[in-house]
Amino acid sequence: RRCMRLPRLLITPPSVIQAQSLDLLGIRDWEIVHPSESVRCERLWIPSLLARQTVVHPEVPAMLRQAFPASKAARRRSLYLSRRDAASRRIVNEPALLAALPDFELHAAGDLSFQQQVDLFASCERLLAAHGAGMANVVFCPPGARVFEIYTPLHQVTSMKILSILSGAMHDFVPARNVTFGADGRPLLGDWEVDIEAAVAVIGQRKSRQL
């Protein structure tokens, strides 16, 4: 147990992205409190959660864009967000998918700093990605961006669709099938194979509707 003057911010050990985001906000006066510690405070302010389960407050996208602006203007591009460095939802036919969609650039969120992710998504005109945390960067896409979310019909999650809509993007699903499952049998924790013909059709139809 520790007694201390309340610093600007008390946090549990942050991830790299969390530390980078605090630095971008100019918040550097913070102290780590480990899970095994307890802290006695004379006064304590706890921020409200801005999400209920996986659905964020409607103002969150605008708040994040204001807090973390892109550092530079960039040309509009089509992005494919890979999960090759993740433990689940890796796309086993990723090379074939990209060969069928040559306009899409391959990126992995784990290869980028937080600011680099902001800058990349701020330039995104079309996004193709499997459901996952990296897709939360859709909040930095410009309004009107088109989002294509790879999913398995065995477990269709709508949180990223809701976030896309709140961010001003147009959302469509691209089907895939499970080739493996999680240790507990959950399809969301397995690896997937995209229906490439369906992906090309969905992306092509959305593009046609915009012309």
KEDO-128450 format. One line per 3 residues: their letters; for each residue z, y, x of C-alpha. Coordinates in nm, 4 decimals. Layout:
residues N
A = Z:Y:X; ... .
***
This chain:
residues 211
RRC = 0.0000:0.0000:0.0000; -0.0900:0.3439:0.1301; 0.0228:0.6936:0.0399 .
MRL = -0.2363:0.9625:0.1062; -0.3682:1.2944:0.0013; -0.6450:1.2297:-0.2428 .
PRL = -0.9739:1.2636:-0.0521; -1.2894:1.3840:-0.2129; -1.3843:1.0303:-0.3100 .
LIT = -1.2244:0.6864:-0.2982; -1.4687:0.3948:-0.2918; -1.4750:0.0249:-0.2238 .
PPS = -1.6882:-0.0734:0.0796; -2.0320:0.0675:-0.0114; -2.3667:-0.1020:0.0306 .
VIQ = -2.6193:0.0589:0.2647; -2.8041:0.2149:-0.0307; -2.4810:0.3473:-0.1814 .
AQS = -2.3806:0.5077:0.1495; -2.7263:0.6616:0.1884; -2.7201:0.8010:-0.1647 .
LDL = -2.3787:0.9612:-0.1086; -2.5098:1.1189:0.2111; -2.8146:1.2583:0.0285 .
LGI = -2.5782:1.4142:-0.2258; -2.3866:1.5788:0.0585; -2.0753:1.3715:-0.0151 .
RDW = -1.9293:1.2768:0.3213; -1.5566:1.3256:0.2601; -1.4714:0.9786:0.1308 .
EIV = -1.2416:0.6961:0.2234; -1.2872:0.3233:0.1815; -1.0275:0.1299:-0.0146 .
HPS = -1.0559:-0.2448:0.0342; -0.9994:-0.4850:-0.2576; -0.6761:-0.6103:-0.0983 .
ESV = -0.5280:-0.2580:-0.0846; -0.3496:-0.0472:-0.3428; -0.3316:0.3304:-0.3358 .
RCE = -0.0652:0.5553:-0.4878; -0.2188:0.8761:-0.6238; -0.0489:1.1787:-0.7771 .
RLW = -0.3687:1.2551:-0.9676; -0.6735:1.0389:-1.0184; -1.0061:1.1199:-1.1820 .
IPS = -1.2238:0.8210:-1.2749; -1.5860:0.8836:-1.3767; -1.7145:0.7374:-1.6992 .
LLA = -1.9684:0.4572:-1.6822; -2.3182:0.5727:-1.7707; -2.4309:0.2314:-1.8891 .
RQT = -2.3249:-0.0177:-2.1513; -2.3964:-0.3679:-2.0241; -2.7483:-0.3163:-1.8853 .
VVH = -2.8559:-0.0187:-2.1009; -2.8131:0.3230:-1.9406; -2.7374:0.6535:-2.1087 .
PEV = -3.0653:0.8296:-2.2039; -2.9895:1.1205:-1.9700; -2.9571:0.9016:-1.6599 .
PAM = -3.3246:0.9172:-1.5476; -3.3290:1.2976:-1.5578; -2.9933:1.3148:-1.3787 .
LRQ = -3.1162:1.0881:-1.0986; -3.4440:1.2761:-1.0563; -3.2557:1.6016:-1.0267 .
AFP = -3.0011:1.4563:-0.7847; -3.2571:1.2771:-0.5655; -3.5865:1.4674:-0.5533 .
ASK = -3.8816:1.3312:-0.3612; -3.8969:1.4732:-0.0102; -4.2741:1.5096:-0.0101 .
AAR = -4.5711:1.5089:-0.2431; -4.7843:1.1967:-0.2226; -5.1078:1.0650:-0.3631 .
RRS = -5.0879:0.8544:-0.6744; -5.0869:0.4835:-0.5989; -5.0501:0.1386:-0.7540 .
LYL = -4.7471:-0.0536:-0.6262; -4.6542:-0.4189:-0.6291; -4.2818:-0.4615:-0.5643 .
SRR = -4.2197:-0.7919:-0.3897; -3.9023:-1.0018:-0.4105; -3.9935:-1.2053:-0.1023 .
DAA = -3.6568:-1.1160:0.0562; -3.4553:-1.2022:-0.2571; -3.2724:-1.5217:-0.3475 .
SRR = -3.4429:-1.5608:-0.6860; -3.7498:-1.4631:-0.8875; -3.9751:-1.4862:-0.5855 .
IVN = -4.3400:-1.5054:-0.6884; -4.4767:-1.8237:-0.5335; -4.8419:-1.7265:-0.5825 .
EPA = -4.7979:-1.3699:-0.4583; -5.0990:-1.3754:-0.2168; -5.3316:-1.4927:-0.4939 .
LLA = -5.1919:-1.2318:-0.7320; -5.2543:-0.9499:-0.4856; -5.6020:-1.0829:-0.4101 .
ALP = -5.6809:-1.0545:-0.7819; -5.5381:-0.7003:-0.7938; -5.6639:-0.5385:-0.4702 .
DFE = -5.5665:-0.1856:-0.5785; -5.1966:-0.2713:-0.5645; -5.0028:-0.2069:-0.2415 .
LHA = -4.7306:-0.4551:-0.1464; -4.3814:-0.3164:-0.0799; -4.0309:-0.4653:-0.0703 .
AGD = -3.7348:-0.2449:-0.1606; -3.5202:-0.4121:0.1047; -3.7508:-0.2755:0.3763 .
LSF = -3.6957:0.0859:0.2702; -3.4170:0.3406:0.2899; -3.3015:0.4995:-0.0337 .
QQQ = -3.5023:0.8181:0.0286; -3.8098:0.6115:0.1131; -3.7729:0.4280:-0.2184 .
VDL = -3.7461:0.7588:-0.4045; -4.0566:0.8927:-0.2304; -4.2542:0.5734:-0.2875 .
FAS = -4.1813:0.5516:-0.6585; -4.2390:0.9239:-0.7066; -4.5985:0.8520:-0.6061 .
CER = -4.6325:0.5485:-0.8332; -4.8996:0.5584:-1.1002; -4.8869:0.1844:-1.1752 .
LLA = -4.6015:-0.0533:-1.0943; -4.6148:-0.4332:-1.1006; -4.2847:-0.6099:-1.0349 .
AHG = -4.0705:-0.9058:-1.1312; -3.7542:-0.8236:-1.3217; -3.4816:-0.7161:-1.0779 .
AGM = -3.2657:-0.4372:-0.9387; -3.5520:-0.2856:-0.7387; -3.7248:-0.1998:-1.0651 .
ANV = -3.4480:0.0514:-1.1397; -3.6462:0.2872:-0.9169; -3.8767:0.3316:-1.2152 .
VFC = -3.6610:0.6363:-1.2952; -3.8360:0.8132:-1.0050; -4.1884:0.7360:-1.1295 .
PPG = -4.3766:1.0346:-1.2713; -4.3908:1.0580:-1.6509; -4.6767:0.8544:-1.7916 .
ARV = -4.6621:0.5897:-1.5192; -4.7568:0.2381:-1.6276; -4.5054:-0.0394:-1.5636 .
FEI = -4.5978:-0.4087:-1.5705; -4.2922:-0.6334:-1.5609; -4.3296:-0.9994:-1.4663 .
YTP = -4.1077:-1.2210:-1.6803; -4.0599:-1.5809:-1.7863; -4.0662:-1.6574:-2.1600 .
LHQ = -3.7618:-1.8768:-2.1031; -3.5512:-1.5647:-2.0399; -3.7101:-1.2336:-2.1369 .
VTS = -3.4810:-0.9448:-2.0378; -3.5395:-0.6024:-2.1931; -3.3176:-0.3782:-1.9784 .
MKI = -3.6027:-0.2627:-1.7524; -3.8286:-0.2048:-2.0520; -3.5665:0.0259:-2.2013 .
LSI = -3.5186:0.2037:-1.8674; -3.8962:0.2485:-1.8311; -3.9237:0.4028:-2.1765 .
LSG = -3.6288:0.6352:-2.1137; -3.8011:0.7406:-1.7899; -4.1224:0.8311:-1.9721 .
AMH = -4.3225:0.5287:-1.8537; -4.5396:0.2899:-2.0541; -4.4213:-0.0702:-2.0269 .
DFV = -4.5954:-0.4060:-2.0646; -4.4868:-0.7630:-1.9861; -4.6838:-0.9987:-1.7599 .
PAR = -4.6074:-1.3692:-1.8148; -4.5045:-1.6193:-1.5496; -4.3664:-1.9721:-1.5548 .
NVT = -4.0637:-2.1161:-1.3815; -4.1371:-2.3421:-1.0860; -3.7668:-2.3709:-0.9988 .
FGA = -3.4381:-2.2908:-1.1729; -3.0997:-2.1636:-1.0569; -2.8257:-2.4063:-0.9596 .
DGR = -2.6821:-2.3668:-1.3092; -3.0218:-2.4235:-1.4704; -3.0825:-2.0572:-1.5507 .
PLL = -3.4531:-1.9628:-1.5458; -3.3692:-1.6079:-1.4354; -3.2374:-1.7441:-1.1029 .
GDW = -3.5404:-1.9565:-1.0191; -3.8762:-1.8771:-0.8594; -4.1805:-1.7977:-1.0702 .
EVD = -4.5566:-1.8383:-1.0727; -4.7494:-1.5543:-1.2348; -5.0285:-1.6219:-1.4816 .
IEA = -5.2864:-1.4320:-1.2782; -5.5532:-1.4309:-1.5495; -5.3030:-1.2853:-1.7956 .
AVA = -5.1849:-1.0268:-1.5393; -5.5398:-0.9046:-1.4789; -5.6011:-0.8899:-1.8549 .
VIG = -5.2801:-0.6980:-1.9360; -5.3309:-0.4461:-1.6556; -5.6996:-0.4070:-1.7424 .
QRK = -5.6273:-0.3552:-2.1121; -5.3678:-0.0871:-2.0416; -5.6104:0.0880:-1.8068 .
SRQ = -5.8851:0.0757:-2.0697; -5.6562:0.2289:-2.3323; -5.5888:0.5229:-2.0985 .
L = -5.9563:0.6032:-2.0378 .
***
